[in-house]
Amino acid sequence: MEIPFPQRLPEVVVMTPTDFDQATEAVRAVQQQRTVVLHLGAMASEDAQRTIDFVSGGVFALDGQSERLGDTVFLFAPALVRIHHDRESSP
């Protein structure tokens, strides 16, 4: 059965970049309305910081949102995605 108007299903892209040049791929994915989990554990700390700064700025410019999930893991989502925290209900 074919859908008359194709709908794009929400996607989560998991990326583990090894160098800064791959940072633009993460921003492009958010621009295409995909949520990105970025794991920077394979990068040198200076490159990881540069990458997170670049991606954070690009996603901010797209009105997206970002969250730090761990020491080297970050979540970037387009504006239409709502991020819920289990800690929000805590005082």
DSSP file (Angstrom, degrees, kcal/mol; ACC not computed):
  #  RESIDUE AA STRUCTURE BP1 BP2  ACC     N-H-->O    O-->H-N    N-H-->O    O-->H-N    TCO  KAPPA ALPHA  PHI   PSI    X-CA   Y-CA   Z-CA
    1    1 A M              0   0    0      0, 0.0     2,-0.4     0, 0.0     0, 0.0   0.000 360.0 360.0 360.0 123.9    0.0    0.0    0.0
    2    2 A E        -     0   0    0      4,-0.0     3,-0.0     2,-0.0     0, 0.0  -0.745 360.0-127.2 -95.8 138.2    1.5    3.3   -1.1
    3    3 A I        -     0   0    0     -2,-0.4    -1,-0.0     1,-0.1     0, 0.0  -0.715  13.4-143.9 -83.0 127.1    1.0    6.5    0.9
    4    4 A P  S    S+     0   0    0      0, 0.0    -1,-0.1     0, 0.0    -2,-0.0   0.869  93.1  32.7 -63.3 -36.8   -0.3    9.2   -1.3
    5    5 A F  S    S-     0   0    0     -3,-0.0     0, 0.0     2,-0.0     0, 0.0  -0.927  94.2-130.1-120.0 105.7    1.6   12.0    0.4
    6    6 A P        -     0   0    0      0, 0.0     2,-0.4     0, 0.0    -4,-0.0  -0.271  21.2-155.1 -58.9 133.6    4.9   10.7    1.7
    7    7 A Q        -     0   0    0      0, 0.0     2,-0.7     0, 0.0    -4,-0.1  -0.885  12.9-129.0-109.1 141.9    5.5   11.5    5.4
    8    8 A R        -     0   0    0     -2,-0.4     3,-0.1     3,-0.0     0, 0.0  -0.804  22.7-140.5 -91.2 120.5    8.9   11.8    6.8
    9    9 A L        -     0   0    0     -2,-0.7    -1,-0.0     1,-0.1     0, 0.0  -0.514  31.7 -93.0 -77.3 147.1    9.2    9.7   10.0
   10   10 A P        -     0   0    0      0, 0.0     2,-0.4     0, 0.0    24,-0.1  -0.317  47.6-159.6 -59.2 140.8   11.2   11.2   12.9
   11   11 A E        -     0   0    0     22,-0.4    24,-2.6    -3,-0.1     2,-0.5  -0.947  16.5-156.7-126.5 146.0   14.9   10.1   12.8
   12   12 A V  E     -a   35   0A   0     -2,-0.4     2,-0.5    22,-0.2    24,-0.2  -0.993  14.0-160.0-118.0 125.6   17.6    9.9   15.3
   13   13 A V  E     -a   36   0A   0     22,-3.5    24,-3.0    -2,-0.5     2,-0.6  -0.917   2.3-156.3-108.2 126.3   21.1    9.9   13.9
   14   14 A V  E     -a   37   0A   0     -2,-0.5     2,-0.4    22,-0.2    24,-0.2  -0.907  17.1-175.6-103.0 123.0   24.0    8.7   16.1
   15   15 A M  E     -a   38   0A   0     22,-3.0    24,-3.1    -2,-0.6    -2,-0.0  -0.948  22.3-175.7-123.4 139.6   27.4   10.1   15.1
   16   16 A T        -     0   0    0     -2,-0.4    24,-0.1    22,-0.2    22,-0.1  -0.722  23.3-164.5-127.7  80.3   30.8    9.3   16.5
   17   17 A P        -     0   0    0      0, 0.0    25,-0.3     0, 0.0     3,-0.1  -0.284  17.7-164.5 -68.7 151.6   33.1   11.8   14.6
   18   18 A T  S    S+     0   0    0      1,-0.2     2,-0.3    25,-0.1    26,-0.3   0.515  73.7  21.5-110.1 -11.9   36.8   11.3   14.6
   19   19 A D  S >  S-     0   0    0     24,-0.1     3,-1.6     1,-0.1    -1,-0.2  -0.978  82.7-103.2-151.7 165.6   37.7   14.8   13.4
   20   20 A F  G >  S+     0   0    0     -2,-0.3     3,-2.5     1,-0.3     4,-0.3   0.789 107.6  74.8 -60.0 -31.6   36.3   18.3   13.3
   21   21 A D  G >  S+     0   0    0      1,-0.3     3,-0.5     2,-0.2    -1,-0.3   0.721  89.0  60.7 -58.1 -21.5   35.4   18.1    9.6
   22   22 A Q  G X> S+     0   0    0     -3,-1.6     4,-0.8     1,-0.2     3,-0.7   0.498  79.6  88.2 -84.4  -3.6   32.5   15.8   10.4
   23   23 A A  H X> S+     0   0    0     -3,-2.5     4,-1.5     1,-0.2     3,-0.6   0.855  79.4  60.5 -64.0 -35.4   30.8   18.5   12.6
   24   24 A T  H <> S+     0   0    0     -3,-0.5     4,-2.6    -4,-0.3    -1,-0.2   0.820  96.1  62.2 -64.0 -29.2   29.0   20.0    9.6
   25   25 A E  H <> S+     0   0    0     -3,-0.7     4,-2.0    -4,-0.2    -1,-0.2   0.881 102.5  50.6 -62.6 -37.8   27.2   16.7    9.1
   26   26 A A  H <X S+     0   0    0     -4,-0.8     4,-1.9    -3,-0.6    -1,-0.2   0.916 111.2  47.0 -67.2 -43.0   25.6   17.0   12.5
   27   27 A V  H  X S+     0   0    0     -4,-1.5     4,-2.3     1,-0.2    -2,-0.2   0.912 111.7  51.4 -65.5 -41.6   24.3   20.5   11.8
   28   28 A R  H  X S+     0   0    0     -4,-2.6     4,-1.6     1,-0.2    -1,-0.2   0.888 106.9  54.2 -62.1 -38.7   23.0   19.5    8.4
   29   29 A A  H  <>S+     0   0    0     -4,-2.0     5,-2.3     2,-0.2    -1,-0.2   0.920 109.9  46.0 -62.7 -43.7   21.1   16.6   10.0
   30   30 A V  H ><5S+     0   0    0     -4,-1.9     3,-2.0     1,-0.2    -1,-0.2   0.894 108.9  56.0 -65.8 -38.5   19.4   18.9   12.5
   31   31 A Q  H 3<5S+     0   0    0     -4,-2.3    -1,-0.2     1,-0.3    -2,-0.2   0.831 104.3  54.4 -60.4 -31.3   18.6   21.3    9.6
   32   32 A Q  T 3<5S-     0   0    0     -4,-1.6    -1,-0.3    -5,-0.2    -2,-0.2   0.148 127.3-102.7 -89.0  18.6   16.9   18.3    7.9
   33   33 A Q  T < 5S+     0   0    0     -3,-2.0   -22,-0.4     1,-0.2     2,-0.3   0.784  78.4 135.9  67.2  31.6   14.8   17.9   11.1
   34   34 A R      < -     0   0    0     -5,-2.3     2,-0.4    -6,-0.1    -1,-0.2  -0.827  54.2-126.6-105.0 149.0   16.7   14.9   12.4
   35   35 A T  E     -a   12   0A   0    -24,-2.6   -22,-3.5    -2,-0.3     2,-0.5  -0.787  27.4-152.5 -91.9 138.1   17.7   14.5   16.1
   36   36 A V  E     -aB  13  76A   0     40,-3.4    40,-3.0    -2,-0.4     2,-0.6  -0.943  15.8-163.5-119.8 130.2   21.4   13.9   16.5
   37   37 A V  E     -aB  14  75A   0    -24,-3.0   -22,-3.0    -2,-0.5     2,-0.6  -0.967  19.6-162.7-105.1 119.1   23.2   12.1   19.3
   38   38 A L  E     -aB  15  74A   0     36,-3.2    36,-2.4    -2,-0.6     2,-0.6  -0.909   8.8-168.0-111.5 117.0   26.9   13.1   19.1
   39   39 A H  E     + B   0  73A   0    -24,-3.1     3,-0.4    -2,-0.6    34,-0.2  -0.914   6.6 179.7-106.6 114.3   29.5   10.9   20.8
   40   40 A L    >   +     0   0    0     32,-3.6     3,-1.7    -2,-0.6    33,-0.1   0.196  47.5 111.2-101.2  15.3   32.8   12.7   20.9
   41   41 A G  T 3  S+     0   0    0     31,-0.3    -1,-0.2     1,-0.3     4,-0.1   0.682  72.8  59.3 -64.8 -18.7   34.8   10.1   22.8
   42   42 A A  T 3  S+     0   0    0     -3,-0.4     2,-0.3   -25,-0.3    -1,-0.3   0.394  95.2  82.3 -90.5   3.6   36.9    9.2   19.7
   43   43 A M  S <  S-     0   0    0     -3,-1.7   -24,-0.1     1,-0.1     2,-0.1  -0.756  87.5-102.3-110.0 153.9   38.3   12.8   19.4
   44   44 A A     >  -     0   0    0     -2,-0.3     4,-2.8   -26,-0.3     5,-0.2  -0.420  42.5-111.2 -63.4 149.3   41.1   14.6   21.1
   45   45 A S  H  > S+     0   0    0      1,-0.2     4,-2.3     2,-0.2     5,-0.2   0.848 116.3  51.1 -59.6 -37.4   39.7   16.9   23.8
   46   46 A E  H  > S+     0   0    0      2,-0.2     4,-2.1     1,-0.2    -1,-0.2   0.923 113.7  44.6 -65.0 -43.5   40.6   20.1   21.9
   47   47 A D  H  > S+     0   0    0      2,-0.2     4,-2.5     1,-0.2    -2,-0.2   0.879 111.9  53.3 -67.2 -37.9   38.9   18.9   18.7
   48   48 A A  H  X S+     0   0    0     -4,-2.8     4,-2.7     2,-0.2    -2,-0.2   0.916 109.9  47.5 -63.2 -43.1   35.9   17.7   20.7
   49   49 A Q  H  X S+     0   0    0     -4,-2.3     4,-2.2    -5,-0.2    -2,-0.2   0.910 112.5  49.0 -64.8 -41.9   35.5   21.1   22.3
   50   50 A R  H  X S+     0   0    0     -4,-2.1     4,-2.2     2,-0.2    -2,-0.2   0.902 112.8  48.9 -63.0 -41.4   35.8   22.8   18.9
   51   51 A T  H  X S+     0   0    0     -4,-2.5     4,-2.9     2,-0.2     5,-0.3   0.929 111.2  47.9 -64.9 -46.6   33.3   20.4   17.4
   52   52 A I  H  X S+     0   0    0     -4,-2.7     4,-2.4     1,-0.2     5,-0.2   0.880 111.8  50.9 -65.9 -36.3   30.7   20.9   20.2
   53   53 A D  H  X S+     0   0    0     -4,-2.2     4,-2.1    -5,-0.2    -1,-0.2   0.925 113.3  45.4 -63.1 -44.7   31.1   24.7   20.0
   54   54 A F  H  X S+     0   0    0     -4,-2.2     4,-2.4     2,-0.2    -2,-0.2   0.943 116.1  44.0 -65.1 -49.3   30.5   24.6   16.2
   55   55 A V  H  X S+     0   0    0     -4,-2.9     4,-2.8     1,-0.2     5,-0.3   0.909 112.8  52.5 -65.8 -41.6   27.6   22.3   16.4
   56   56 A S  H  X S+     0   0    0     -4,-2.4     4,-2.4    -5,-0.3    -1,-0.2   0.921 111.5  46.8 -59.3 -44.6   26.0   24.1   19.3
   57   57 A G  H  X S+     0   0    0     -4,-2.1     4,-2.2    -5,-0.2    -2,-0.2   0.908 113.4  48.1 -64.4 -43.1   26.2   27.4   17.4
   58   58 A G  H  X S+     0   0    0     -4,-2.4     4,-1.0     2,-0.2    -2,-0.2   0.915 113.7  46.2 -64.2 -43.5   24.8   25.9   14.2
   59   59 A V  H  <>S+     0   0    0     -4,-2.8     5,-2.9     1,-0.2     3,-0.3   0.887 111.0  53.1 -68.1 -38.7   21.9   24.3   16.0
   60   60 A F  H ><5S+     0   0    0     -4,-2.4     3,-1.9    -5,-0.3    -1,-0.2   0.913 105.8  54.1 -60.3 -42.7   21.2   27.5   18.0
   61   61 A A  H 3<5S+     0   0    0     -4,-2.2    -1,-0.2     1,-0.3    -2,-0.2   0.774 107.0  51.9 -63.1 -25.8   21.1   29.4   14.7
   62   62 A L  T 3<5S-     0   0    0     -4,-1.0    17,-0.4    -3,-0.3    -1,-0.3   0.298 119.7-112.1 -90.5   8.7   18.4   26.9   13.5
   63   63 A D  T < 5S+     0   0    0     -3,-1.9    -3,-0.2     1,-0.1    -2,-0.1   0.723  74.2 138.7  64.3  23.7   16.4   27.5   16.7
   64   64 A G      < -     0   0    0     -5,-2.9     2,-0.3    -6,-0.2    -1,-0.1  -0.104  46.5-122.6 -84.0-171.6   17.2   24.0   17.7
   65   65 A Q  E     -C   77   0A   0     12,-2.6    12,-2.7    -3,-0.1     2,-0.3  -0.933  16.2-158.8-135.8 157.7   18.1   22.7   21.2
   66   66 A S  E     -C   76   0A   0     -2,-0.3     2,-0.4    10,-0.2    10,-0.2  -0.977   5.1-173.5-139.0 151.7   21.0   20.9   22.8
   67   67 A E  E     -C   75   0A   0      8,-2.3     8,-3.1    -2,-0.3     2,-0.6  -0.998  24.5-129.8-143.0 140.5   21.5   18.8   25.9
   68   68 A R  E     +C   74   0A   0     -2,-0.4     6,-0.2     6,-0.2     3,-0.1  -0.833  25.0 176.9 -89.4 122.9   24.6   17.3   27.4
   69   69 A L        -     0   0    0      4,-2.5     2,-0.3    -2,-0.6     5,-0.2   0.675  63.8 -19.7 -99.7 -22.4   23.9   13.7   28.2
   70   70 A G  S    S-     0   0    0      3,-1.8    -1,-0.2     1,-0.0     3,-0.2  -0.912  88.0 -65.2-165.4-172.3   27.4   12.7   29.5
   71   71 A D  S    S+     0   0    0     -2,-0.3    -1,-0.0     1,-0.2     3,-0.0   0.881 133.4  10.0 -58.7 -39.1   31.0   13.7   29.5
   72   72 A T  S    S+     0   0    0     -3,-0.0   -32,-3.6    -4,-0.0     2,-0.5   0.183 112.2  90.8-126.8  16.5   31.3   13.2   25.7
   73   73 A V  E     +B   39   0A   0    -34,-0.2    -4,-2.5    -3,-0.2    -3,-1.8  -0.965  47.5 176.0-122.4 129.3   27.7   12.6   24.6
   74   74 A F  E     -BC  38  68A   0    -36,-2.4   -36,-3.2    -2,-0.5     2,-0.5  -0.947  19.8-143.9-132.5 149.6   25.4   15.4   23.4
   75   75 A L  E     -BC  37  67A   0     -8,-3.1    -8,-2.3    -2,-0.3     2,-0.4  -0.955  14.1-174.1-115.1 131.1   21.9   15.6   22.0
   76   76 A F  E     +BC  36  66A   0    -40,-3.0   -40,-3.4    -2,-0.5   -10,-0.2  -0.994   9.7 177.4-125.6 129.4   20.9   18.1   19.3
   77   77 A A  E     - C   0  65A   0    -12,-2.7   -12,-2.6    -2,-0.4   -42,-0.2  -0.960  29.9-110.2-134.1 148.1   17.3   18.4   18.2
   78   78 A P    >   -     0   0    0      0, 0.0     3,-1.7     0, 0.0   -14,-0.1  -0.237  44.3 -97.8 -68.3 167.6   15.4   20.5   15.8
   79   79 A A  T 3  S+     0   0    0    -17,-0.4   -16,-0.1     1,-0.3   -15,-0.1   0.787 119.9  59.9 -59.7 -30.6   12.9   23.1   17.2
   80   80 A L  T 3  S+     0   0    0      2,-0.1     2,-0.5     0, 0.0    -1,-0.3   0.558  87.1  88.9 -79.0  -7.4    9.9   20.8   16.7
   81   81 A V    <   -     0   0    0     -3,-1.7     2,-0.5   -16,-0.0    -4,-0.1  -0.780  68.3-147.6 -93.8 131.8   11.3   18.1   19.0
   82   82 A R        -     0   0    0     -2,-0.5     2,-0.5     2,-0.0    -2,-0.1  -0.861   6.7-150.9-100.4 130.7   10.4   18.3   22.7
   83   83 A I        -     0   0    0     -2,-0.5     2,-0.4    -6,-0.1    -6,-0.0  -0.888  10.3-160.8-102.8 124.4   13.0   17.0   25.1
   84   84 A H        -     0   0    0     -2,-0.5     2,-0.4     3,-0.0     3,-0.0  -0.847   1.2-155.8-105.3 141.0   11.7   15.7   28.4
   85   85 A H    >   -     0   0    0     -2,-0.4     3,-0.9     1,-0.1     4,-0.3  -0.939  15.6-149.1-113.7 135.8   13.8   15.3   31.5
   86   86 A D  G >  S+     0   0    0     -2,-0.4     3,-0.6     1,-0.2     4,-0.1   0.725 100.8  61.6 -72.0 -18.9   13.0   12.9   34.3
   87   87 A R  G >  S+     0   0    0      1,-0.2     3,-1.2     2,-0.1    -1,-0.2   0.578  80.7  84.0 -82.7  -8.6   14.7   15.4   36.7
   88   88 A E  G <  S+     0   0    0     -3,-0.9    -1,-0.2     1,-0.3    -2,-0.1   0.827  87.4  54.1 -63.2 -30.6   12.1   18.1   35.8
   89   89 A S  G <  S+     0   0    0     -3,-0.6    -1,-0.3    -4,-0.3    -2,-0.1   0.599  91.3  94.3 -81.0  -8.8    9.7   16.7   38.4
   90   90 A S    <         0   0    0     -3,-1.2    -3,-0.0    -4,-0.1     0, 0.0  -0.573 360.0 360.0 -81.6 145.5   12.3   16.8   41.1
   91   91 A P              0   0    0      0, 0.0    -1,-0.1     0, 0.0    -3,-0.1   0.495 360.0 360.0 -71.7 360.0   12.4   19.9   43.4
